[in-house]
Amino acid sequence: MAKPCNRSPSPRLVVAALMAALVLLSPDGAPVAEAVTCSATQLSSCVPAMTSSAPPSALCCSKMREQRPCLCEYIRNPNLRQYLTSADGKRVMRVCGVPYPTC
């Protein structure tokens, strides 16, 4: 009969497991499916809603949620800032369930 092993895991194994856990979690604790490529053109379907009182489309909301990690980058860009910081831009984020970022 084999004796049970009472050895602790090696420190390297513990560190590797912690690093893997950190890589797989985003800052808000949600699992990360894949890395987001920041591309403002991904939000082109939101332009009509951001420049008028039109409601955002389902595609717009999907892209807004996908590009959420990039919003601060877009807000810092002088060419994009006006769209995201406008009342309509903030409304689109709210309707899509994307909190306005604190950058």
Backbone bond lengths (Angstrom), bond angles and torsions (degrees), N, CA, C in turn:
res aa  C-N    CA-C-N  psi(-1)  N-CA   C-N-CA  omega(-1)  CA-C   N-CA-C  phi
1 M - - - 1.433 - - 1.536 108.81 -
2 A 1.318 117.11 133.29 1.466 121.50 -176.98 1.518 109.76 -79.66
3 K 1.333 115.44 142.74 1.457 121.02 177.39 1.531 109.13 -80.56
4 P 1.340 117.22 142.54 1.461 118.77 176.03 1.526 109.57 -67.14
5 C 1.303 115.98 145.97 1.455 122.04 -179.52 1.521 109.62 -85.47
6 N 1.301 118.23 125.39 1.455 122.79 -179.23 1.529 112.08 -105.33
7 R 1.315 117.11 14.90 1.459 120.28 -178.32 1.527 110.71 -76.33
8 S 1.318 115.55 142.91 1.463 121.42 173.98 1.517 108.24 -79.53
9 P 1.336 116.63 153.78 1.458 117.84 176.29 1.528 109.73 -64.52
10 S 1.299 116.13 149.44 1.463 119.91 -178.56 1.530 109.50 -66.16
11 P 1.330 117.43 150.40 1.464 120.35 178.04 1.527 112.31 -57.09
12 R 1.323 116.97 -34.64 1.469 119.74 178.44 1.518 111.33 -63.36
13 L 1.315 116.91 -40.39 1.452 121.34 179.54 1.521 110.55 -65.53
14 V 1.321 116.86 -41.22 1.465 121.28 179.27 1.530 110.03 -63.79
15 V 1.324 116.85 -46.04 1.467 121.23 179.64 1.529 110.09 -62.67
16 A 1.313 117.50 -43.08 1.464 120.91 179.73 1.530 110.83 -62.21
17 A 1.317 117.41 -41.10 1.465 120.90 179.09 1.526 110.91 -65.51
18 L 1.332 117.34 -41.34 1.463 120.54 178.11 1.525 111.58 -65.14
19 M 1.319 116.46 -41.62 1.467 120.12 178.89 1.530 109.99 -63.16
20 A 1.306 117.30 -42.01 1.465 120.51 178.79 1.519 110.52 -62.33
21 A 1.325 117.26 -41.18 1.461 120.84 179.01 1.522 110.79 -64.29
22 L 1.315 117.87 -40.97 1.462 121.23 179.51 1.518 111.93 -66.47
23 V 1.304 117.01 -37.66 1.458 120.95 179.64 1.517 110.60 -68.48
24 L 1.320 117.26 -34.80 1.453 121.01 -175.81 1.523 113.98 -84.01
25 L 1.314 117.85 -5.57 1.458 120.32 179.25 1.508 110.26 -113.17
26 S 1.313 115.83 139.36 1.459 119.98 175.74 1.523 108.60 -82.56
27 P 1.342 118.24 171.91 1.463 120.35 -178.92 1.524 114.27 -57.29
28 D 1.344 118.15 -29.47 1.460 119.28 -179.44 1.523 112.57 -90.61
29 G 1.328 117.50 6.42 1.452 121.66 175.62 1.513 114.46 89.78
30 A 1.331 117.74 -4.05 1.457 120.24 179.62 1.528 109.16 -82.09
31 P 1.319 117.07 144.64 1.465 118.78 178.34 1.521 110.76 -62.07
32 V 1.296 116.60 144.03 1.453 121.88 179.12 1.518 107.57 -99.91
33 A 1.329 116.70 119.82 1.452 120.19 -179.47 1.522 110.13 -77.20
34 E 1.314 116.44 -44.83 1.448 120.88 178.53 1.519 108.04 -160.81
35 A 1.293 116.73 161.46 1.458 121.09 -179.55 1.521 109.43 -70.63
36 V 1.323 115.91 142.93 1.457 121.46 179.02 1.520 108.77 -91.73
37 T 1.299 116.22 133.56 1.451 121.17 172.65 1.518 106.73 -92.77
38 C 1.324 116.15 116.98 1.459 120.23 -179.16 1.522 109.27 -73.44
39 S 1.314 114.61 117.33 1.460 121.78 178.02 1.514 107.51 -148.36
40 A 1.322 115.93 109.59 1.458 120.90 -177.55 1.525 112.09 -59.14
41 T 1.317 117.69 -26.15 1.467 119.54 179.05 1.524 111.51 -64.04
42 Q 1.334 116.97 -20.01 1.463 120.42 176.44 1.536 111.31 -63.35
43 L 1.337 116.84 -20.77 1.466 120.93 -179.45 1.527 112.24 -96.31
44 S 1.325 117.93 11.67 1.470 120.45 -178.33 1.524 112.09 -59.71
45 S 1.318 117.99 -30.30 1.471 120.33 178.69 1.529 111.39 -69.44
46 C 1.324 118.06 -11.72 1.464 122.43 179.47 1.526 112.83 -92.92
47 V 1.326 117.56 -12.51 1.468 119.87 -175.47 1.523 112.58 -56.56
48 P 1.341 120.32 -45.83 1.465 118.31 179.55 1.538 112.88 -57.74
49 A 1.310 117.07 -40.05 1.464 120.38 -179.88 1.525 111.87 -74.03
50 M 1.334 117.21 -29.93 1.461 120.93 -179.40 1.522 112.94 -80.84
51 T 1.313 116.83 -14.48 1.462 120.10 -178.67 1.525 112.59 -113.20
52 S 1.321 117.10 7.03 1.465 121.55 177.99 1.528 107.63 -155.36
53 S 1.294 115.35 -172.67 1.465 118.96 178.63 1.527 111.69 -92.75
54 A 1.327 117.32 11.86 1.462 121.40 179.35 1.530 109.81 -63.45
55 P 1.322 116.74 144.17 1.476 118.52 177.24 1.521 110.47 -71.67
56 P 1.323 116.78 148.47 1.468 119.01 177.31 1.525 110.78 -70.23
57 S 1.313 115.22 144.43 1.467 120.28 178.15 1.526 109.81 -77.07
58 A 1.316 115.76 166.98 1.470 120.65 176.43 1.532 109.82 -61.51
59 L 1.341 117.00 -38.82 1.465 120.63 178.57 1.523 110.01 -64.05
60 C 1.331 116.45 -42.68 1.467 120.39 177.89 1.522 110.16 -57.48
61 C 1.324 117.45 -49.24 1.469 120.54 -178.34 1.519 111.38 -63.08
62 S 1.307 116.63 -39.59 1.463 120.39 178.23 1.522 110.44 -61.62
63 K 1.322 116.55 -45.98 1.462 120.96 -179.87 1.529 111.09 -68.83
64 M 1.325 117.44 -36.10 1.469 121.27 179.19 1.532 109.30 -63.38
65 R 1.327 116.57 -43.40 1.478 119.66 178.16 1.526 110.53 -65.95
66 E 1.318 116.77 -39.64 1.469 121.37 179.76 1.529 111.24 -64.66
67 Q 1.311 116.73 -39.10 1.464 121.57 -176.21 1.528 112.85 -90.72
68 R 1.316 117.84 6.13 1.469 121.85 -178.62 1.532 113.41 -49.93
69 P 1.342 119.69 -43.43 1.468 118.88 179.54 1.532 113.52 -63.25
70 C 1.318 117.50 -14.09 1.461 121.92 -175.62 1.521 113.36 -100.67
71 L 1.322 117.93 -5.97 1.458 120.35 -171.52 1.522 113.32 -59.74
72 C 1.318 119.16 -39.58 1.471 120.16 178.37 1.523 110.91 -62.00
73 E 1.319 116.19 -39.97 1.466 120.48 177.40 1.530 109.92 -59.69
74 Y 1.330 116.16 -42.93 1.464 120.64 -179.31 1.531 110.76 -68.26
75 I 1.319 116.88 -39.11 1.466 120.84 -179.58 1.527 110.38 -65.36
76 R 1.311 117.48 -33.62 1.472 121.11 178.75 1.531 112.37 -73.97
77 N 1.312 116.85 -17.12 1.459 121.59 -179.35 1.536 108.71 -81.46
78 P 1.349 118.17 117.65 1.467 120.76 -177.29 1.536 113.55 -58.06
79 N 1.321 117.77 -27.04 1.463 120.54 179.99 1.527 112.80 -78.29
80 L 1.310 117.98 -21.17 1.468 121.77 -176.99 1.524 113.29 -108.11
81 R 1.320 115.84 -24.01 1.474 121.69 -173.88 1.527 112.31 -48.41
82 Q 1.325 117.21 -46.77 1.461 121.19 -174.59 1.530 112.51 -57.63
83 Y 1.314 117.45 -32.88 1.461 120.32 -178.64 1.524 111.79 -74.12
84 L 1.304 116.78 -40.14 1.462 120.86 -175.54 1.520 113.54 -83.47
85 T 1.329 117.08 -28.50 1.464 119.41 -177.69 1.520 112.69 -93.37
86 S 1.324 117.48 -7.23 1.466 120.28 178.53 1.530 109.97 -69.06
87 A 1.321 115.02 163.07 1.475 119.95 177.66 1.527 110.28 -58.68
88 D 1.335 116.79 -41.46 1.468 119.45 179.41 1.524 111.80 -68.50
89 G 1.334 117.80 -36.95 1.457 120.78 176.80 1.520 111.52 -62.54
90 K 1.324 115.83 -43.83 1.468 120.20 178.02 1.524 110.92 -66.21
91 R 1.350 116.82 -36.59 1.472 120.81 177.75 1.526 110.16 -63.22
92 V 1.327 116.59 -42.55 1.475 120.46 179.69 1.524 109.39 -60.08
93 M 1.320 117.07 -46.49 1.471 119.71 179.06 1.527 110.58 -60.31
94 R 1.324 116.64 -44.34 1.467 120.77 -178.65 1.530 110.61 -62.58
95 V 1.338 116.55 -47.80 1.473 120.93 -179.70 1.530 110.66 -61.95
96 C 1.313 116.49 -36.20 1.470 121.11 -178.96 1.529 112.60 -81.32
97 G 1.336 117.21 -4.29 1.462 119.77 178.81 1.513 113.30 78.57
98 V 1.330 116.71 23.63 1.464 121.55 178.95 1.530 107.30 -106.95
99 P 1.322 118.21 114.57 1.463 118.94 179.56 1.522 111.46 -65.11
100 Y 1.335 115.20 143.14 1.455 119.23 177.83 1.534 107.16 -64.56
101 P 1.332 116.85 129.86 1.471 119.40 -174.64 1.531 112.90 -72.19
102 T 1.300 115.09 148.98 1.466 120.83 169.85 1.519 105.92 -103.04
103 C 1.302 114.71 106.95 1.465 120.59 -174.17 1.519 111.04 -98.47
